[in-house]
Amino acid sequence: MGFFMILFTLIGGITLSAQSSINGTLSRKAGTIETTFLTFLSGTMFLTIFIFFFGNGDVLALLEAPKWQLSAAFLGTMYLLLTVMAVPRIGVIATNIAGIAGQLVIGVVIDHFGWFNSLVIELDSKRVFALLFMVISLYFIYKGNKRSNEEAKAL
């Protein structure tokens, strides 16, 4: 089962990158907020159909959840909005690497302190080096983008 979860996550990452690129292009014509709205509206319609056919939970239980847990919806919306803004300016790969680096940084902090009732995993040198390499990769990806843009403008 672990293999399938890794495969599903890999496919999710592929679709997220494709979505980022398409949304970035669409936002140039329709606008950033409008593109983000379309993504969430179509997602809402899709998931509503999924709930009717495959749902086995209780949608009304969302109303009973602690308010801080509901903030996840806002955070997801902000992530998508910021991604749609970034892709046309810095490209898909730089946007994705920056997003992943941000996820890893806050993930290490959450793990270290056990926030949100998560498993406590202390920050060690291996994790620090992993974060450092991610930041270094972001630097080289971004610098490569800037050089490519400058070369394209020179032509």
SEKOLGU-972698 format. One record per residue (C-alpha): residue number from 1; residue in one letter; chain; x, y, z. Coordinates in steps of 0.5 Angstrom, whole numbers, plus 2048, in hexadecimal, padded with zeros to 3 digits. Each point is the difference from the previous one (the first is absolute). Example, Ala and Ser with C-alpha at 12.3 -4.5 7.8 and 13.67 -1.06 7.14 Angstrom:
# residues 2
<r><num>1</num><residuo>A</residuo><cadena>A</cadena><c1>819</c1><c2>7F7</c2><c3>810</c3></r>
<r><num>2</num><residuo>S</residuo><cadena>A</cadena><c1>802</c1><c2>807</c2><c3>7FE</c3></r>
//
This chain:
# residues 155
<r><num>1</num><residuo>M</residuo><cadena>A</cadena><c1>800</c1><c2>800</c2><c3>800</c3></r>
<r><num>2</num><residuo>G</residuo><cadena>A</cadena><c1>806</c1><c2>805</c2><c3>801</c3></r>
<r><num>3</num><residuo>F</residuo><cadena>A</cadena><c1>802</c1><c2>7FF</c2><c3>7F9</c3></r>
<r><num>4</num><residuo>F</residuo><cadena>A</cadena><c1>7F9</c1><c2>802</c2><c3>7FE</c3></r>
<r><num>5</num><residuo>M</residuo><cadena>A</cadena><c1>800</c1><c2>806</c2><c3>804</c3></r>
<r><num>6</num><residuo>I</residuo><cadena>A</cadena><c1>807</c1><c2>802</c2><c3>7FE</c3></r>
<r><num>7</num><residuo>L</residuo><cadena>A</cadena><c1>7FE</c1><c2>7FF</c2><c3>7F9</c3></r>
<r><num>8</num><residuo>F</residuo><cadena>A</cadena><c1>7F9</c1><c2>804</c2><c3>801</c3></r>
<r><num>9</num><residuo>T</residuo><cadena>A</cadena><c1>804</c1><c2>806</c2><c3>803</c3></r>
<r><num>10</num><residuo>L</residuo><cadena>A</cadena><c1>805</c1><c2>800</c2><c3>7FA</c3></r>
<r><num>11</num><residuo>I</residuo><cadena>A</cadena><c1>7FA</c1><c2>801</c2><c3>7FB</c3></r>
<r><num>12</num><residuo>G</residuo><cadena>A</cadena><c1>7FD</c1><c2>805</c2><c3>805</c3></r>
<r><num>13</num><residuo>G</residuo><cadena>A</cadena><c1>807</c1><c2>804</c2><c3>7FF</c3></r>
<r><num>14</num><residuo>I</residuo><cadena>A</cadena><c1>800</c1><c2>7FF</c2><c3>7F9</c3></r>
<r><num>15</num><residuo>T</residuo><cadena>A</cadena><c1>7F8</c1><c2>803</c2><c3>7FF</c3></r>
<r><num>16</num><residuo>L</residuo><cadena>A</cadena><c1>802</c1><c2>806</c2><c3>805</c3></r>
<r><num>17</num><residuo>S</residuo><cadena>A</cadena><c1>806</c1><c2>802</c2><c3>7FB</c3></r>
<r><num>18</num><residuo>A</residuo><cadena>A</cadena><c1>7FC</c1><c2>7FF</c2><c3>7FA</c3></r>
<r><num>19</num><residuo>Q</residuo><cadena>A</cadena><c1>7FA</c1><c2>804</c2><c3>804</c3></r>
<r><num>20</num><residuo>S</residuo><cadena>A</cadena><c1>805</c1><c2>806</c2><c3>802</c3></r>
<r><num>21</num><residuo>S</residuo><cadena>A</cadena><c1>802</c1><c2>801</c2><c3>7F9</c3></r>
<r><num>22</num><residuo>I</residuo><cadena>A</cadena><c1>7F9</c1><c2>800</c2><c3>7FD</c3></r>
<r><num>23</num><residuo>N</residuo><cadena>A</cadena><c1>7FE</c1><c2>804</c2><c3>805</c3></r>
<r><num>24</num><residuo>G</residuo><cadena>A</cadena><c1>806</c1><c2>805</c2><c3>800</c3></r>
<r><num>25</num><residuo>T</residuo><cadena>A</cadena><c1>7FE</c1><c2>801</c2><c3>7F8</c3></r>
<r><num>26</num><residuo>L</residuo><cadena>A</cadena><c1>7F9</c1><c2>800</c2><c3>801</c3></r>
<r><num>27</num><residuo>S</residuo><cadena>A</cadena><c1>801</c1><c2>806</c2><c3>806</c3></r>
<r><num>28</num><residuo>R</residuo><cadena>A</cadena><c1>803</c1><c2>804</c2><c3>7FA</c3></r>
<r><num>29</num><residuo>K</residuo><cadena>A</cadena><c1>7FA</c1><c2>801</c2><c3>7FD</c3></r>
<r><num>30</num><residuo>A</residuo><cadena>A</cadena><c1>7FA</c1><c2>7FF</c2><c3>805</c3></r>
<r><num>31</num><residuo>G</residuo><cadena>A</cadena><c1>804</c1><c2>802</c2><c3>806</c3></r>
<r><num>32</num><residuo>T</residuo><cadena>A</cadena><c1>803</c1><c2>7FD</c2><c3>806</c3></r>
<r><num>33</num><residuo>I</residuo><cadena>A</cadena><c1>7FA</c1><c2>800</c2><c3>805</c3></r>
<r><num>34</num><residuo>E</residuo><cadena>A</cadena><c1>7FB</c1><c2>7FE</c2><c3>7FA</c3></r>
<r><num>35</num><residuo>T</residuo><cadena>A</cadena><c1>805</c1><c2>7FA</c2><c3>7FF</c3></r>
<r><num>36</num><residuo>T</residuo><cadena>A</cadena><c1>800</c1><c2>7FE</c2><c3>807</c3></r>
<r><num>37</num><residuo>F</residuo><cadena>A</cadena><c1>7F9</c1><c2>801</c2><c3>800</c3></r>
<r><num>38</num><residuo>L</residuo><cadena>A</cadena><c1>7FF</c1><c2>7FB</c2><c3>7FA</c3></r>
<r><num>39</num><residuo>T</residuo><cadena>A</cadena><c1>804</c1><c2>7FB</c2><c3>803</c3></r>
<r><num>40</num><residuo>F</residuo><cadena>A</cadena><c1>7FD</c1><c2>800</c2><c3>807</c3></r>
<r><num>41</num><residuo>L</residuo><cadena>A</cadena><c1>7F9</c1><c2>800</c2><c3>7FD</c3></r>
<r><num>42</num><residuo>S</residuo><cadena>A</cadena><c1>801</c1><c2>7FA</c2><c3>7FB</c3></r>
<r><num>43</num><residuo>G</residuo><cadena>A</cadena><c1>803</c1><c2>7FD</c2><c3>806</c3></r>
<r><num>44</num><residuo>T</residuo><cadena>A</cadena><c1>7FA</c1><c2>801</c2><c3>804</c3></r>
<r><num>45</num><residuo>M</residuo><cadena>A</cadena><c1>7FC</c1><c2>7FD</c2><c3>7FB</c3></r>
<r><num>46</num><residuo>F</residuo><cadena>A</cadena><c1>804</c1><c2>7FA</c2><c3>7FE</c3></r>
<r><num>47</num><residuo>L</residuo><cadena>A</cadena><c1>801</c1><c2>7FE</c2><c3>808</c3></r>
<r><num>48</num><residuo>T</residuo><cadena>A</cadena><c1>7F8</c1><c2>801</c2><c3>801</c3></r>
<r><num>49</num><residuo>I</residuo><cadena>A</cadena><c1>7FF</c1><c2>7FB</c2><c3>7FB</c3></r>
<r><num>50</num><residuo>F</residuo><cadena>A</cadena><c1>805</c1><c2>7FC</c2><c3>803</c3></r>
<r><num>51</num><residuo>I</residuo><cadena>A</cadena><c1>7FD</c1><c2>800</c2><c3>807</c3></r>
<r><num>52</num><residuo>F</residuo><cadena>A</cadena><c1>7F9</c1><c2>7FE</c2><c3>7FD</c3></r>
<r><num>53</num><residuo>F</residuo><cadena>A</cadena><c1>803</c1><c2>7FA</c2><c3>7FD</c3></r>
<r><num>54</num><residuo>F</residuo><cadena>A</cadena><c1>806</c1><c2>7FE</c2><c3>804</c3></r>
<r><num>55</num><residuo>G</residuo><cadena>A</cadena><c1>7FF</c1><c2>804</c2><c3>807</c3></r>
<r><num>56</num><residuo>N</residuo><cadena>A</cadena><c1>800</c1><c2>7FC</c2><c3>806</c3></r>
<r><num>57</num><residuo>G</residuo><cadena>A</cadena><c1>801</c1><c2>806</c2><c3>805</c3></r>
<r><num>58</num><residuo>D</residuo><cadena>A</cadena><c1>7FC</c1><c2>805</c2><c3>803</c3></r>
<r><num>59</num><residuo>V</residuo><cadena>A</cadena><c1>800</c1><c2>807</c2><c3>7FD</c3></r>
<r><num>60</num><residuo>L</residuo><cadena>A</cadena><c1>7FC</c1><c2>803</c2><c3>805</c3></r>
<r><num>61</num><residuo>A</residuo><cadena>A</cadena><c1>806</c1><c2>7FE</c2><c3>805</c3></r>
<r><num>62</num><residuo>L</residuo><cadena>A</cadena><c1>804</c1><c2>806</c2><c3>7FD</c3></r>
<r><num>63</num><residuo>L</residuo><cadena>A</cadena><c1>7FB</c1><c2>805</c2><c3>804</c3></r>
<r><num>64</num><residuo>E</residuo><cadena>A</cadena><c1>803</c1><c2>7FC</c2><c3>806</c3></r>
<r><num>65</num><residuo>A</residuo><cadena>A</cadena><c1>807</c1><c2>801</c2><c3>7FF</c3></r>
<r><num>66</num><residuo>P</residuo><cadena>A</cadena><c1>804</c1><c2>805</c2><c3>804</c3></r>
<r><num>67</num><residuo>K</residuo><cadena>A</cadena><c1>801</c1><c2>806</c2><c3>7FC</c3></r>
<r><num>68</num><residuo>W</residuo><cadena>A</cadena><c1>808</c1><c2>800</c2><c3>800</c3></r>
<r><num>69</num><residuo>Q</residuo><cadena>A</cadena><c1>7FF</c1><c2>7F9</c2><c3>7FC</c3></r>
<r><num>70</num><residuo>L</residuo><cadena>A</cadena><c1>7FB</c1><c2>804</c2><c3>7FB</c3></r>
<r><num>71</num><residuo>S</residuo><cadena>A</cadena><c1>806</c1><c2>805</c2><c3>7FE</c3></r>
<r><num>72</num><residuo>A</residuo><cadena>A</cadena><c1>803</c1><c2>7FA</c2><c3>7FC</c3></r>
<r><num>73</num><residuo>A</residuo><cadena>A</cadena><c1>7FB</c1><c2>802</c2><c3>7FA</c3></r>
<r><num>74</num><residuo>F</residuo><cadena>A</cadena><c1>803</c1><c2>807</c2><c3>801</c3></r>
<r><num>75</num><residuo>L</residuo><cadena>A</cadena><c1>807</c1><c2>7FE</c2><c3>7FF</c3></r>
<r><num>76</num><residuo>G</residuo><cadena>A</cadena><c1>7FE</c1><c2>7FC</c2><c3>7FA</c3></r>
<r><num>77</num><residuo>T</residuo><cadena>A</cadena><c1>7FD</c1><c2>805</c2><c3>7FD</c3></r>
<r><num>78</num><residuo>M</residuo><cadena>A</cadena><c1>806</c1><c2>805</c2><c3>801</c3></r>
<r><num>79</num><residuo>Y</residuo><cadena>A</cadena><c1>805</c1><c2>7FB</c2><c3>7FE</c3></r>
<r><num>80</num><residuo>L</residuo><cadena>A</cadena><c1>7FC</c1><c2>7FF</c2><c3>7F9</c3></r>
<r><num>81</num><residuo>L</residuo><cadena>A</cadena><c1>7FF</c1><c2>808</c2><c3>7FF</c3></r>
<r><num>82</num><residuo>L</residuo><cadena>A</cadena><c1>808</c1><c2>801</c2><c3>802</c3></r>
<r><num>83</num><residuo>T</residuo><cadena>A</cadena><c1>802</c1><c2>7FA</c2><c3>7FB</c3></r>
<r><num>84</num><residuo>V</residuo><cadena>A</cadena><c1>7FC</c1><c2>803</c2><c3>7FB</c3></r>
<r><num>85</num><residuo>M</residuo><cadena>A</cadena><c1>803</c1><c2>807</c2><c3>801</c3></r>
<r><num>86</num><residuo>A</residuo><cadena>A</cadena><c1>807</c1><c2>7FD</c2><c3>800</c3></r>
<r><num>87</num><residuo>V</residuo><cadena>A</cadena><c1>800</c1><c2>7FB</c2><c3>7FA</c3></r>
<r><num>88</num><residuo>P</residuo><cadena>A</cadena><c1>7FF</c1><c2>806</c2><c3>7FA</c3></r>
<r><num>89</num><residuo>R</residuo><cadena>A</cadena><c1>806</c1><c2>804</c2><c3>804</c3></r>
<r><num>90</num><residuo>I</residuo><cadena>A</cadena><c1>805</c1><c2>7FA</c2><c3>802</c3></r>
<r><num>91</num><residuo>G</residuo><cadena>A</cadena><c1>7FE</c1><c2>7FA</c2><c3>7FC</c3></r>
<r><num>92</num><residuo>V</residuo><cadena>A</cadena><c1>7FD</c1><c2>7F9</c2><c3>802</c3></r>
<r><num>93</num><residuo>I</residuo><cadena>A</cadena><c1>806</c1><c2>7FD</c2><c3>803</c3></r>
<r><num>94</num><residuo>A</residuo><cadena>A</cadena><c1>803</c1><c2>806</c2><c3>804</c3></r>
<r><num>95</num><residuo>T</residuo><cadena>A</cadena><c1>7F8</c1><c2>801</c2><c3>803</c3></r>
<r><num>96</num><residuo>N</residuo><cadena>A</cadena><c1>800</c1><c2>7F8</c2><c3>801</c3></r>
<r><num>97</num><residuo>I</residuo><cadena>A</cadena><c1>807</c1><c2>800</c2><c3>804</c3></r>
<r><num>98</num><residuo>A</residuo><cadena>A</cadena><c1>7FE</c1><c2>806</c2><c3>804</c3></r>
<r><num>99</num><residuo>G</residuo><cadena>A</cadena><c1>7FA</c1><c2>7FD</c2><c3>802</c3></r>
<r><num>100</num><residuo>I</residuo><cadena>A</cadena><c1>803</c1><c2>7FA</c2><c3>802</c3></r>
<r><num>101</num><residuo>A</residuo><cadena>A</cadena><c1>806</c1><c2>803</c2><c3>804</c3></r>
<r><num>102</num><residuo>G</residuo><cadena>A</cadena><c1>7FA</c1><c2>804</c2><c3>803</c3></r>
<r><num>103</num><residuo>Q</residuo><cadena>A</cadena><c1>7FD</c1><c2>7FA</c2><c3>802</c3></r>
<r><num>104</num><residuo>L</residuo><cadena>A</cadena><c1>806</c1><c2>7FC</c2><c3>802</c3></r>
<r><num>105</num><residuo>V</residuo><cadena>A</cadena><c1>802</c1><c2>806</c2><c3>805</c3></r>
<r><num>106</num><residuo>I</residuo><cadena>A</cadena><c1>7F9</c1><c2>801</c2><c3>803</c3></r>
<r><num>107</num><residuo>G</residuo><cadena>A</cadena><c1>800</c1><c2>7F8</c2><c3>800</c3></r>
<r><num>108</num><residuo>V</residuo><cadena>A</cadena><c1>806</c1><c2>800</c2><c3>804</c3></r>
<r><num>109</num><residuo>V</residuo><cadena>A</cadena><c1>7FE</c1><c2>805</c2><c3>805</c3></r>
<r><num>110</num><residuo>I</residuo><cadena>A</cadena><c1>7F9</c1><c2>7FC</c2><c3>801</c3></r>
<r><num>111</num><residuo>D</residuo><cadena>A</cadena><c1>804</c1><c2>7FA</c2><c3>801</c3></r>
<r><num>112</num><residuo>H</residuo><cadena>A</cadena><c1>805</c1><c2>803</c2><c3>805</c3></r>
<r><num>113</num><residuo>F</residuo><cadena>A</cadena><c1>7FB</c1><c2>803</c2><c3>804</c3></r>
<r><num>114</num><residuo>G</residuo><cadena>A</cadena><c1>7FA</c1><c2>7FB</c2><c3>7FF</c3></r>
<r><num>115</num><residuo>W</residuo><cadena>A</cadena><c1>7FB</c1><c2>805</c2><c3>7FE</c3></r>
<r><num>116</num><residuo>F</residuo><cadena>A</cadena><c1>7F9</c1><c2>7FE</c2><c3>7FE</c3></r>
<r><num>117</num><residuo>N</residuo><cadena>A</cadena><c1>801</c1><c2>7FA</c2><c3>804</c3></r>
<r><num>118</num><residuo>S</residuo><cadena>A</cadena><c1>805</c1><c2>7FD</c2><c3>7FB</c3></r>
<r><num>119</num><residuo>L</residuo><cadena>A</cadena><c1>805</c1><c2>7FB</c2><c3>802</c3></r>
<r><num>120</num><residuo>V</residuo><cadena>A</cadena><c1>806</c1><c2>803</c2><c3>803</c3></r>
<r><num>121</num><residuo>I</residuo><cadena>A</cadena><c1>807</c1><c2>7FF</c2><c3>7FC</c3></r>
<r><num>122</num><residuo>E</residuo><cadena>A</cadena><c1>806</c1><c2>805</c2><c3>802</c3></r>
<r><num>123</num><residuo>L</residuo><cadena>A</cadena><c1>804</c1><c2>804</c2><c3>7FB</c3></r>
<r><num>124</num><residuo>D</residuo><cadena>A</cadena><c1>806</c1><c2>7FD</c2><c3>7FF</c3></r>
<r><num>125</num><residuo>S</residuo><cadena>A</cadena><c1>806</c1><c2>801</c2><c3>7FB</c3></r>
<r><num>126</num><residuo>K</residuo><cadena>A</cadena><c1>7FD</c1><c2>7FC</c2><c3>7FB</c3></r>
<r><num>127</num><residuo>R</residuo><cadena>A</cadena><c1>7FA</c1><c2>804</c2><c3>7FF</c3></r>
<r><num>128</num><residuo>V</residuo><cadena>A</cadena><c1>804</c1><c2>806</c2><c3>801</c3></r>
<r><num>129</num><residuo>F</residuo><cadena>A</cadena><c1>804</c1><c2>7FE</c2><c3>7FA</c3></r>
<r><num>130</num><residuo>A</residuo><cadena>A</cadena><c1>7FA</c1><c2>7FE</c2><c3>7FC</c3></r>
<r><num>131</num><residuo>L</residuo><cadena>A</cadena><c1>7FD</c1><c2>807</c2><c3>801</c3></r>
<r><num>132</num><residuo>L</residuo><cadena>A</cadena><c1>807</c1><c2>803</c2><c3>7FE</c3></r>
<r><num>133</num><residuo>F</residuo><cadena>A</cadena><c1>800</c1><c2>7FC</c2><c3>7F9</c3></r>
<r><num>134</num><residuo>M</residuo><cadena>A</cadena><c1>7F9</c1><c2>802</c2><c3>7FF</c3></r>
<r><num>135</num><residuo>V</residuo><cadena>A</cadena><c1>802</c1><c2>807</c2><c3>801</c3></r>
<r><num>136</num><residuo>I</residuo><cadena>A</cadena><c1>806</c1><c2>7FF</c2><c3>7FB</c3></r>
<r><num>137</num><residuo>S</residuo><cadena>A</cadena><c1>7FC</c1><c2>7FD</c2><c3>7FB</c3></r>
<r><num>138</num><residuo>L</residuo><cadena>A</cadena><c1>7FB</c1><c2>805</c2><c3>800</c3></r>
<r><num>139</num><residuo>Y</residuo><cadena>A</cadena><c1>805</c1><c2>805</c2><c3>7FF</c3></r>
<r><num>140</num><residuo>F</residuo><cadena>A</cadena><c1>803</c1><c2>7FD</c2><c3>7FA</c3></r>
<r><num>141</num><residuo>I</residuo><cadena>A</cadena><c1>7F9</c1><c2>7FF</c2><c3>7FD</c3></r>
<r><num>142</num><residuo>Y</residuo><cadena>A</cadena><c1>7FE</c1><c2>807</c2><c3>801</c3></r>
<r><num>143</num><residuo>K</residuo><cadena>A</cadena><c1>807</c1><c2>803</c2><c3>7FD</c3></r>
<r><num>144</num><residuo>G</residuo><cadena>A</cadena><c1>7FF</c1><c2>7FB</c2><c3>7FA</c3></r>
<r><num>145</num><residuo>N</residuo><cadena>A</cadena><c1>7F9</c1><c2>803</c2><c3>7FF</c3></r>
<r><num>146</num><residuo>K</residuo><cadena>A</cadena><c1>803</c1><c2>807</c2><c3>800</c3></r>
<r><num>147</num><residuo>R</residuo><cadena>A</cadena><c1>806</c1><c2>7FE</c2><c3>7FB</c3></r>
<r><num>148</num><residuo>S</residuo><cadena>A</cadena><c1>7FB</c1><c2>7FD</c2><c3>7FB</c3></r>
<r><num>149</num><residuo>N</residuo><cadena>A</cadena><c1>7FB</c1><c2>806</c2><c3>801</c3></r>
<r><num>150</num><residuo>E</residuo><cadena>A</cadena><c1>806</c1><c2>805</c2><c3>7FE</c3></r>
<r><num>151</num><residuo>E</residuo><cadena>A</cadena><c1>803</c1><c2>7FC</c2><c3>7FB</c3></r>
<r><num>152</num><residuo>A</residuo><cadena>A</cadena><c1>7F9</c1><c2>7FF</c2><c3>7FD</c3></r>
<r><num>153</num><residuo>K</residuo><cadena>A</cadena><c1>7FF</c1><c2>808</c2><c3>800</c3></r>
<r><num>154</num><residuo>A</residuo><cadena>A</cadena><c1>807</c1><c2>801</c2><c3>7FD</c3></r>
<r><num>155</num><residuo>L</residuo><cadena>A</cadena><c1>7FD</c1><c2>7FC</c2><c3>7FA</c3></r>
//
